[in-house]
Amino acid sequence: MMISGWKIKYSDILKEFNYNENKDKKSAILLNSILKKSSVDKKIHSLVHDKTVFVIGSGPSLSFAIPKIKKLKGIKIAADSSLKPLLENGIVPEIVVTDLDGDKDSFKKISKKAIFVVHAHGDNIEKLNMIKEFKNCIGTTQTKPFNKIQNFGGFTDGDRGVFLASHYGAKKIILFGMDFGNRIGKFSNTKKSERKIKLMKLKKGKSLLEWLATKTKSELFTTSMQIKGFKKIAYKDLDIIIT
């Protein structure tokens, strides 16, 4: 089951980024063949449904957000490249959303603890065997979902985390380190040659979140850059809305 309207959004992504849909499908088929049948879907629902959920990205504001995140109680969904700095500061997310581009040592450290939501796309086919090390794992795709592969919507690791939280019925979703601006965070490990495409991806991710805001039943907040449909909130006011 896909979020209504996703097919059109995916079609736009294919055109804008010149991606190959057949490669995306091939990657999803391989991921499906590696995944074992499990009850991880129910575990995610239990963690997220009707809860306050933090979705953490690796934008420039993450450095300032980490001290606050350490003090807050809530389910944490980490986008790929935010995982390493979080673990270095003693923050262990319950869920990691990744296309396997992140720090491999960080993956190993929590491979038996966290739930990994692994995304299959045309450029990460050779990395998919890595999921055999993850105790709890589900697979996602941008194409049509099937068998063990799901599609919650979203494009970058960060905004996919928000779509995931919305899909599982989070009561409140609060963004940290999700800046979507013209600066790329130091934790994102983006090469200079990849800067232009990274900024394009961030722009697309932001537009998808603005679209999600018109459809979701979750209350949406951001501590980072303003996003249409999300209430901007200061760190000092977080305790008021986290219940």
Secondary structure as UniProt FT lines:
FT   TURN            4..5
FT   HELIX           6..17
FT   HELIX           21..34
FT   HELIX           40..48
FT   TURN            49..50
FT   STRAND          52..56
FT   TURN            60..61
FT   HELIX           62..71
FT   STRAND          75..79
FT   HELIX           80..82
FT   HELIX           83..88
FT   TURN            89..90
FT   STRAND          95..98
FT   HELIX           104..109
FT   TURN            110..113
FT   STRAND          115..119
FT   TURN            122..123
FT   HELIX           125..133
FT   STRAND          136..140
FT   TURN            147..148
FT   STRAND          149..150
FT   HELIX           157..167
FT   TURN            168..169
FT   STRAND          172..176
FT   HELIX           186..188
FT   HELIX           192..194
FT   HELIX           195..213
FT   TURN            214..215
FT   STRAND          219..222
FT   TURN            228..229
FT   STRAND          231..232
FT   HELIX           235..237
FT   HELIX           238..241
//
